[in-house]
Amino acid sequence: MNTNLASILFCVTLITTTAFALTKECLDPNPIFNSGSGSLQFNAYETSCPLVEPIIFAGVERAVAVEPRMAASLLRLHFHDCFVNGCDASILLDNTATFIGEKTAAPNLNSLRGFDVIDNIKAELETVCPGIVSCADILAIAARDSVLLLGGPSWQVEMGRKDSFSANKTEAENTLPGPNSNVATLTQKFQNAGISKRDMVILSGAHTIGKARCATFSSRFSFSGPGSSVLGDQEFIVSLQQLCSSGSNNTQVDLDVATPSTFDNQYYVNLLSGDGLLPSDQALLGPDAGVVEALVGSYAADVDAFFEDFKAAMVRMGRLVSPAGNGGEVRRCCRVVNS
């Protein structure tokens, strides 16, 4: 079966089975098209879809209640979406005959999760206010709600994003920072995406929740390179080696072993103790860290300062748009562009 057709059929089936009957708009041969990136604003759906935030929150809350780790997965979806040509929900697109989606890029393959949660939320929104709420906005709001549900701060999310017409696997592979990156590489990749070094340190604090596979931090067992055991607590390194001793690179370990299901500032405390899991995390205190080291120390000492700065950094990241200015649309189904 054609991949694009399969995606369309998946979305149609999902909406059909969601509380209400399939709306006419989801199958409209002339779906709404919105050119230009539009301007972001708070309460953009106040009159057009007033239930948007309660619906998204309820969907995220149900998913996190079943599996707390899903909060980190949804937050990561938003990050990985914004990093590649801006926050345009390109991360959600399935492969088609004309492009290979970002889901299959090396940093995302068998790693990103939560697509079904977004699908379910979108299907419910399509029954209440069809063709109104973009998938990109769903990702941004779901990220905020995920942080809140694990004890983190809340913030007003700017809305009005449009969904892309395509995705770019190559761009994702070239743009997303890897788990073995040093500070110089991290800084360059964040700046390439339009994110400052300060916001890089702030947004890295999101690694206070979630898990990583042994394959992503095995270099922590060596004695050279960014995030190596030279930069870590030896007892912590030994514990990691034991957890990964089964020989499976797919064994998952909490990014924050102290408070794994709580969004707090423990990530920075861990770094000061040499207990950052990913080499790219512990590298923030490496020999080339520079001013980054002072920021780590300040957030480790003051959770309120971290929360306030994290909220502002998330809003700034949410403003990233495609440099090409290709406009966009409001997809009926997040996995496929409107036809």
C-alpha positions in Angstrom: 0.0 0.0 0.0 1.2 3.5 -0.8 2.8 5.0 2.3 0.9 8.3 2.0 -2.4 6.5 1.5 -1.8 4.4 4.5 -1.2 7.5 6.6 -4.4 9.1 5.4 -6.4 5.9 6.1 -4.8 5.7 9.6 -6.0 9.3 10.4 -9.5 8.7 9.0 -9.9 5.6 11.1 -8.7 7.4 14.2 -11.1 10.3 13.8 -13.9 7.9 12.9 -13.5 6.1 16.2 -13.1 9.2 18.3 -16.2 10.0 20.4 -18.1 11.6 17.5 -18.8 10.8 13.9 -16.2 11.7 11.2 -16.6 15.4 10.3 -17.1 16.5 6.7 -14.1 18.8 7.0 -11.6 16.0 7.5 -12.5 14.6 4.1 -13.0 18.0 2.4 -11.2 17.9 -1.0 -10.5 21.6 -0.6 -9.0 21.9 3.0 -8.2 25.2 4.6 -4.9 26.6 3.4 -3.0 29.2 5.3 -0.1 30.9 3.6 2.6 32.6 5.6 3.9 31.7 9.0 1.4 34.0 10.7 2.0 35.8 13.9 2.1 34.0 17.2 -0.1 35.2 20.1 -1.5 34.1 23.4 -5.1 32.8 23.4 -5.1 32.6 19.6 -8.0 30.1 19.7 -10.0 31.9 22.3 -13.0 32.3 20.0 -12.3 29.7 17.3 -11.6 26.7 19.6 -12.0 27.8 23.3 -11.5 24.2 24.5 -8.2 23.6 22.9 -6.0 23.8 26.0 -8.3 21.7 28.2 -8.6 19.0 25.5 -4.8 18.9 25.1 -4.2 18.9 28.8 -6.6 16.0 29.3 -5.0 14.0 26.6 -1.5 14.5 28.0 -2.7 13.8 31.5 -4.2 10.5 30.5 -1.0 9.4 28.8 1.3 10.5 31.6 -1.0 8.7 34.2 -0.4 5.5 32.3 3.3 6.1 31.8 5.0 9.0 33.5 7.9 8.8 31.0 5.5 9.9 28.3 5.9 13.5 29.6 9.6 13.5 28.7 8.8 11.9 25.3 6.2 14.7 24.4 8.6 17.4 25.5 11.3 15.9 23.4 9.0 15.8 20.4 8.6 19.6 20.6 12.4 20.0 20.9 13.2 17.9 17.9 10.5 19.5 15.9 11.7 23.1 16.5 15.4 22.2 15.9 14.7 21.3 12.3 13.5 24.3 10.3 11.4 25.7 13.1 8.3 24.6 15.1 6.2 23.3 12.2 5.2 19.7 13.1 7.5 18.3 10.4 8.6 15.7 13.0 5.1 14.2 12.8 5.0 13.5 9.1 5.2 9.9 7.8 7.3 9.1 4.7 5.7 9.7 1.3 6.7 9.2 -2.3 8.3 12.7 -2.4 10.2 12.9 0.9 11.6 10.8 3.7 10.3 12.0 7.1 12.4 13.1 10.1 11.1 10.1 12.2 13.6 7.9 10.5 16.6 10.2 11.0 19.3 8.7 13.1 18.7 10.8 16.2 15.0 10.0 16.1 14.7 6.4 14.8 13.5 4.0 17.5 13.9 6.8 20.0 11.1 9.4 19.6 7.8 8.4 21.1 4.3 9.9 21.8 3.1 10.1 18.2 -0.1 8.2 19.1 -0.8 10.6 22.0 -0.6 13.6 19.5 -2.8 11.6 17.1 -5.5 11.1 19.7 -5.5 14.7 20.8 -5.7 15.9 17.2 -8.6 13.5 16.4 -10.5 14.9 19.4 -9.8 18.5 18.4 -11.0 17.7 14.8 -14.4 16.7 16.2 -14.8 19.8 18.2 -13.2 22.5 16.0 -12.2 20.9 12.7 -9.4 22.5 10.7 -8.5 25.1 13.4 -5.7 23.9 15.6 -2.3 23.2 14.0 -0.3 20.1 15.0 2.6 22.4 15.7 0.6 24.2 18.4 -0.5 20.9 19.8 3.2 19.9 20.3 4.0 23.2 22.0 1.1 23.0 24.4 1.6 19.3 25.1 5.2 20.1 26.0 4.2 22.7 28.5 1.5 20.4 30.0 4.1 17.5 30.3 6.4 19.7 32.3 3.6 20.8 34.6 2.3 17.3 35.2 5.7 16.2 36.6 6.0 19.1 39.0 7.6 21.7 36.8 6.5 25.3 35.9 3.7 26.3 33.7 3.7 29.2 31.2 1.5 30.8 28.5 2.1 29.2 25.1 2.1 31.5 22.1 -0.1 30.0 19.3 -0.8 30.4 15.7 1.9 28.2 14.2 1.3 26.5 10.8 2.2 22.9 9.9 4.8 22.3 7.2 4.2 20.7 3.8 7.2 18.5 4.0 9.9 17.0 6.3 13.7 16.7 5.9 15.5 13.6 7.2 18.9 14.9 6.1 18.4 18.2 7.9 17.4 16.4 11.1 20.5 14.3 11.0 22.8 17.3 10.4 21.0 19.7 12.8 20.1 17.7 16.0 22.9 17.6 18.6 24.3 14.1 19.4 24.8 12.6 22.8 28.6 12.7 22.5 28.8 16.4 21.5 31.2 18.7 23.3 30.3 22.2 24.4 31.7 23.8 21.2 29.6 21.4 19.0 26.5 21.9 21.2 26.8 25.7 21.1 27.2 25.7 17.3 24.2 23.4 16.7 22.0 25.4 19.1 23.1 28.6 17.5 22.4 27.2 14.0 18.9 26.5 15.2 18.5 30.1 16.5 19.1 29.3 20.2 21.6 31.1 22.3 24.3 29.5 24.5 22.4 30.6 27.6 19.2 29.0 26.4 21.2 25.9 25.5 22.1 25.4 29.1 18.6 26.2 30.3 16.8 23.9 27.8 19.3 21.1 28.6 17.7 21.1 32.1 14.8 19.2 30.5 17.1 16.1 30.9 15.9 16.1 34.5 13.2 13.7 33.1 13.3 10.9 30.6 15.5 7.9 29.8 18.4 7.1 27.5 19.7 3.9 26.0 23.1 2.5 27.0 24.3 3.0 23.4 24.0 6.8 23.9 26.3 7.1 26.9 28.7 4.2 26.6 31.6 6.7 26.0 31.2 7.7 29.7 32.9 4.4 30.5 36.1 5.5 28.8 38.8 7.9 30.0 38.9 10.4 27.1 36.5 12.6 25.1 33.6 14.8 26.2 31.7 13.5 29.2 34.2 10.7 29.8 34.7 9.2 33.3 37.4 11.7 33.9 34.6 14.2 34.2 32.4 11.9 36.3 31.9 10.4 39.7 33.6 6.9 39.6 30.9 5.3 41.7 28.3 6.5 39.3 30.2 5.3 36.3 30.5 1.8 37.9 26.8 1.7 38.5 26.1 2.6 34.9 28.5 -0.1 33.7 26.6 -2.6 35.9 23.2 -1.5 34.4 24.5 -1.9 30.9 26.4 -5.1 31.6 23.7 -7.3 30.0 25.3 -6.5 26.6 22.2 -4.8 25.3 22.7 -1.3 24.0 19.0 -0.8 24.3 18.9 -1.0 28.1 17.3 2.2 29.3 18.6 4.3 32.2 17.0 7.4 33.8 18.7 10.6 32.8 18.3 11.8 36.4 18.7 8.8 38.7 17.9 10.9 41.8 14.4 12.2 40.9 13.5 10.6 37.6 9.8 11.4 37.5 10.0 15.0 38.8 10.8 18.0 36.8 13.2 20.0 39.0 16.8 21.3 39.0 18.4 18.0 39.9 19.9 17.7 36.5 22.3 20.6 37.4 23.0 19.1 40.8 23.9 15.9 39.1 26.3 17.6 36.8 28.2 19.2 39.7 28.6 15.7 41.2 29.8 14.2 37.9 26.6 12.3 37.6 25.3 13.5 34.2 24.2 10.6 32.2 24.9 11.7 28.6 28.4 12.7 27.6 27.0 15.9 26.1 25.4 16.7 29.5 28.5 16.2 31.6 30.5 18.1 29.0 28.8 21.2 30.2 31.3 21.1 33.1 34.2 20.0 30.9 37.5 21.8 30.3 36.0 23.8 27.4 32.8 24.8 29.3 33.7 28.4 30.0 30.8 30.6 31.0 28.5 27.5 30.8 29.9 26.2 34.1 28.7 29.3 36.0 25.2 28.8 34.7 25.1 25.2 35.7 26.1 26.2 39.2 23.5 29.0 39.5 20.6 26.7 38.5 21.8 23.9 40.8 21.6 26.3 43.6 18.2 28.0 42.7 15.3 25.9 41.4 13.1 29.0 41.1 15.6 30.8 38.9 15.8 27.7 36.7 12.0 27.5 36.4 11.7 31.2 35.5 14.4 31.0 32.9 13.1 27.7 31.5 9.7 29.2 30.9 11.1 32.1 29.0 13.5 29.8 27.0 10.6 27.6 26.0 8.7 30.6 24.7 11.7 31.7 22.7 12.3 28.3 21.2 8.6 28.1 20.3 9.1 31.2 18.1 11.5 29.4 15.8 10.2 29.4 12.2 11.4 28.0 8.9 14.2 30.2 7.4 12.6 29.6 4.0 9.3 31.1 5.0 7.3 28.5 3.1 4.0 29.3 4.8 2.0 26.3 5.9 -1.4 24.9 6.7 -3.4 23.4 9.5 -3.3 19.7 8.9 -6.4 17.6 9.4 -4.2 14.7 10.4 -0.8 15.3 11.9 0.9 12.4 10.0 0.1 13.6 6.5 -0.3 16.9 4.6 -3.7 17.9 3.5 -4.6 16.8 -0.1 
